[in-house]
Amino acid sequence: MTAPLLGTSFIGYSRSSGTQVCGQGVNPGTGEKLAPAYLGATPDEVERAVALAAAAFPIYADLSGKARAGFLRAIAAGIEAAVEEIAARGPQETGLPEGRMRGETGRTTGQLRMFATLLEEGSWVDARIERAQPDRQPAPKPDLRSMLRPLGPVAVFCASNFPLAFSVAGGDTASALAAGCPVVVIAHASHPGIAEIVATAVVAAARETGMPEGVFSLLYGGGRMVGQAVVKHPVIQAVGFTGSRTAGMALMDTAAKRPQPIPVYAEMSSVNPVVILPGALARGEAALAEAYYGSLTLGVGQFCTNPGLVFLPEDRGDEFLARLKTLVETGAPGTMLNASICKAYAAASDVFASAPGVQTLARCASPAAPGQGAPVVFTVSIRDFMANDSLQGEIFGPGALIVRGGVAAIEASIATLEGQLTATVHATESELTACASLVFALQQRAGRLIFNGFPTGVEVCSSMVHGGPFPATSDGRSTSVGTLAIYRFCRAVAWQSFPQAALPAELQDLNPLGIKRME
Amino acid sequence: MTAPLLGTSFIGYSRSSGTQVCGQGVNPGTGEKLAPAYLGATPDEVERAVALAAAAFPIYADLSGKARAGFLRAIAAGIEAAVEEIAARGPQETGLPEGRMRGETGRTTGQLRMFATLLEEGSWVDARIERAQPDRQPAPKPDLRSMLRPLGPVAVFCASNFPLAFSVAGGDTASALAAGCPVVVIAHASHPGIAEIVATAVVAAARETGMPEGVFSLLYGGGRMVGQAVVKHPVIQAVGFTGSRTAGMALMDTAAKRPQPIPVYAEMSSVNPVVILPGALARGEAALAEAYYGSLTLGVGQFCTNPGLVFLPEDRGDEFLARLKTLVETGAPGTMLNASICKAYAAASDVFASAPGVQTLARCASPAAPGQGAPVVFTVSIRDFMANDSLQGEIFGPGALIVRGGVAAIEASIATLEGQLTATVHATESELTACASLVFALQQRAGRLIFNGFPTGVEVCSSMVHGGPFPATSDGRSTSVGTLAIYRFCRAVAWQSFPQAALPAELQDLNPLGIKRME
């Protein structure tokens, strides 16, 4: 894994022969351009990648879960073997520290192995068997059996803020490959080198484990050109995306306008409200402010679960605010992922700063160098908040808005919030019980509810829900993290009166895979 | 249940005071108008029905499964008690025979009780519990628990072809109510009286079991006016529909253009291909033709699963065709559901009859009276079929197209078909194994595969899939029949670090409901 980066797309097992430069890595801290220049996939190459995925699909979909698990484990091993390359290249391309690169590598390989374990166990397919009752009156009951089957080839878009865990071999790819869907990945312009390192590992794993060519391709050239072409292609049956609301909604629009509309799983925009009740303040305002500040500024605030909106009782919390003010003012700016995110952060902060009734509680005193984002916290009354929908917008970065109001007004305000990935309550247990209707309102608007904690740090496990009503995600019935993510790329199929030999192993009488079934 | 029909909408527990007539029942066989005239819901009443649903939602969603099951069972009992009224009114409004009315009443009450049983057992919520690991390195693992929760108020459109099983208290309503979602039903203009009889039973059951007002409303006034207004309303969180492709796509479009897009489960259009291989013909062509004719003409062909497209080997099947010809020619026309379906059937038949290369194999010799549809069967070569996409269109009624070709050409043709609810293969077991790639191609395009049978007669059970890729349904990941239908109206929610008392019973340590969980 010490081959030099080539700067070209992966079209199945071949490398692109494109000649047009579409971009290259840029160090967001220094502005330095990083070799090599990346060549965009040509329209013919896009077509070829998709055609290979279509040809691979019947073969890949019918492999055993164990065979697909072997592929996922080989990818994980290959990425692990490349961790030094990732740790070297990643910080240059993303501004993220080396430790984060190593940690995110571990999360990514962990995700792949989690899905491998799910496949090896095998019961996830929800096999259901109802045997024939030929003598039933008034009509015989036929033999009916159902299980989940893969949708078909899937388009996956890499995310800027998770160059590994939500990119080439991240959660979307891992869950789609686990489901039995070939994947065509569209690289993010922000970290083309990490994408190439990881894709090299994926392709090597595919070859090594005998996967059909086309089970994976990686295309450079950007979401607007190459990405839209892939999403429009009739072969593609679903889309995974993490990124901005604008880009996600453009994909939703394209998918809805296809002759055959397809599902889009876009994780887009969330401000992750935090409701602080008096009892939580009574436990110690300064400590709460410190914990909150840590979550707000983690990763320079560039997480989907960043808690950017706080509801604070209007008649208390002075010490919380004072401590938060000090932390923000004495905090440090951080290098953001790329120049456009940095610019958008500054612009969103300016919109908030100049909105009616909004006060700036604190700004980081250290000046932000080019490419950096600095913490900032605003406050506003709940009346002014409710009068201005734009204050529900996301400040992607370490910026927050604190809304002051009475508990009843807070509850009324929550009923007007858009959909969120997470919602958090800081309270005593008795307050939590007393404000059940407020908690229900939060539940209606979020995929995950957190008590006395913070939403950053998304656990990858079977009970995680990293989704939520629109616009947090395009499809609030889905999660992009955890084992439930596999269900995005499946649908149930029923077999009626089929002979044993023609049934999938999961549905045969003898249950050769030994899985749990409904029968 | 012998009160006269009032001809007004049900706005929660009140009856509409609308004054504008929107239509009335018409006997499709005689053209006779049936009293009473029906009054359309006013915009204020639509608003009130939706507002009541919104107010009912937090209460209804938090009822126990057993309480919701009691409601469903009370609805079933109420509909059963009204079976004589249904059997009297139904044939007048729909042209369907009395026996069908009684049978469909049984199917409808059976569906309601099936969901009640699912709720009483309780494990369907997919409860997942992962306990905290405070000492885990490098970071503690929080307590995380997830389960399915209802989406919110749902709009349900009644279908013309199932005045009970896919209408006021049909599968969409039963599954949405089971999930915990209040339902606003939009009546179908074709059977307003049956709708009123059933709605009366639903409202009585809601009162009797102490459900919150607004858990159910029934609106008259049509899909285009009242229906669109309901689907656009921000309170509504999902839509269930069975009907034409045009109407279903209009709802998809409206839902996609909302500020918050919502899922639409529209079951629309399917021609349900039947592939006949030589071995099946060798078993007896005449018997196969008779069985096929029975399925094609059942209910005057007005089923979503009507097998309207047959692939037959080009070099055999003469006796199959000869027998089918006789059956069609000596068959009887039947009264169709309403005048517009009858007109559309005649128009679609004419399009097929005049398409290039299409021959009319047989037409029913008895003349069709006004309101009737008569069987007709066309044949076409596979080359002409593949050259003309319009031949993939649905003839809603007892009309079929038989495509003649070689097995390889049939397989190639299947790869070009649109999505279907069902796909059927008639073959020997060894042929089925030998043509695995053909079966895989069918599987990719259908929700249910049938071997040596016919698709009509949809079993209501746990392993039924009555869905399929677009345009069979708007969302090919869903089914509108069977217990899996409940999952259309849910999403997973996770609770992180919540105290026991604030968790749903399904997720509490003590498992007070005794359900199966992942833990």
Boltz contact constraints between the chains, C-beta under 6 A:
constraints:
  - contact:
      token1: [A, 58]
      token2: [B, 440]
      max_distance: 6.0
  - contact:
      token1: [A, 128]
      token2: [B, 462]
      max_distance: 6.0
  - contact:
      token1: [A, 128]
      token2: [B, 463]
      max_distance: 6.0
  - contact:
      token1: [A, 130]
      token2: [B, 461]
      max_distance: 6.0
  - contact:
      token1: [A, 130]
      token2: [B, 463]
      max_distance: 6.0
  - contact:
      token1: [A, 144]
      token2: [B, 459]
      max_distance: 6.0
  - contact:
      token1: [A, 144]
      token2: [B, 463]
      max_distance: 6.0
  - contact:
      token1: [A, 145]
      token2: [B, 463]
      max_distance: 6.0
  - contact:
      token1: [A, 146]
      token2: [B, 463]
      max_distance: 6.0
  - contact:
      token1: [A, 146]
      token2: [B, 465]
      max_distance: 6.0
  - contact:
      token1: [A, 256]
      token2: [B, 256]
      max_distance: 6.0
  - contact:
      token1: [A, 260]
      token2: [B, 470]
      max_distance: 6.0
  - contact:
      token1: [A, 261]
      token2: [B, 470]
      max_distance: 6.0
  - contact:
      token1: [A, 429]
      token2: [B, 499]
      max_distance: 6.0
  - contact:
      token1: [A, 432]
      token2: [B, 502]
      max_distance: 6.0
  - contact:
      token1: [A, 433]
      token2: [B, 501]
      max_distance: 6.0
  - contact:
      token1: [A, 440]
      token2: [B, 58]
      max_distance: 6.0
  - contact:
      token1: [A, 443]
      token2: [B, 493]
      max_distance: 6.0
  - contact:
      token1: [A, 448]
      token2: [B, 494]
      max_distance: 6.0
  - contact:
      token1: [A, 449]
      token2: [B, 495]
      max_distance: 6.0
  - contact:
      token1: [A, 450]
      token2: [B, 496]
      max_distance: 6.0
  - contact:
      token1: [A, 451]
      token2: [B, 497]
      max_distance: 6.0
  - contact:
      token1: [A, 451]
      token2: [B, 498]
      max_distance: 6.0
  - contact:
      token1: [A, 453]
      token2: [B, 497]
      max_distance: 6.0
  - contact:
      token1: [A, 459]
      token2: [B, 144]
      max_distance: 6.0
  - contact:
      token1: [A, 461]
      token2: [B, 130]
      max_distance: 6.0
  - contact:
      token1: [A, 462]
      token2: [B, 128]
      max_distance: 6.0
  - contact:
      token1: [A, 463]
      token2: [B, 128]
      max_distance: 6.0
  - contact:
      token1: [A, 463]
      token2: [B, 130]
      max_distance: 6.0
  - contact:
      token1: [A, 463]
      token2: [B, 144]
      max_distance: 6.0
  - contact:
      token1: [A, 463]
      token2: [B, 145]
      max_distance: 6.0
  - contact:
      token1: [A, 463]
      token2: [B, 146]
      max_distance: 6.0
  - contact:
      token1: [A, 463]
      token2: [B, 494]
      max_distance: 6.0
  - contact:
      token1: [A, 465]
      token2: [B, 146]
      max_distance: 6.0
  - contact:
      token1: [A, 465]
      token2: [B, 492]
      max_distance: 6.0
  - contact:
      token1: [A, 465]
      token2: [B, 494]
      max_distance: 6.0
  - contact:
      token1: [A, 470]
      token2: [B, 260]
      max_distance: 6.0
  - contact:
      token1: [A, 470]
      token2: [B, 261]
      max_distance: 6.0
  - contact:
      token1: [A, 476]
      token2: [B, 491]
      max_distance: 6.0
  - contact:
      token1: [A, 477]
      token2: [B, 491]
      max_distance: 6.0
  - contact:
      token1: [A, 484]
      token2: [B, 492]
      max_distance: 6.0
  - contact:
      token1: [A, 491]
      token2: [B, 476]
      max_distance: 6.0
  - contact:
      token1: [A, 491]
      token2: [B, 477]
      max_distance: 6.0
  - contact:
      token1: [A, 492]
      token2: [B, 465]
      max_distance: 6.0
  - contact:
      token1: [A, 492]
      token2: [B, 484]
      max_distance: 6.0
  - contact:
      token1: [A, 493]
      token2: [B, 443]
      max_distance: 6.0
  - contact:
      token1: [A, 494]
      token2: [B, 448]
      max_distance: 6.0
  - contact:
      token1: [A, 494]
      token2: [B, 463]
      max_distance: 6.0
  - contact:
      token1: [A, 494]
      token2: [B, 465]
      max_distance: 6.0
  - contact:
      token1: [A, 495]
      token2: [B, 449]
      max_distance: 6.0
  - contact:
      token1: [A, 496]
      token2: [B, 450]
      max_distance: 6.0
  - contact:
      token1: [A, 497]
      token2: [B, 451]
      max_distance: 6.0
  - contact:
      token1: [A, 497]
      token2: [B, 453]
      max_distance: 6.0
  - contact:
      token1: [A, 498]
      token2: [B, 451]
      max_distance: 6.0
  - contact:
      token1: [A, 499]
      token2: [B, 429]
      max_distance: 6.0
  - contact:
      token1: [A, 501]
      token2: [B, 433]
      max_distance: 6.0
  - contact:
      token1: [A, 502]
      token2: [B, 432]
      max_distance: 6.0
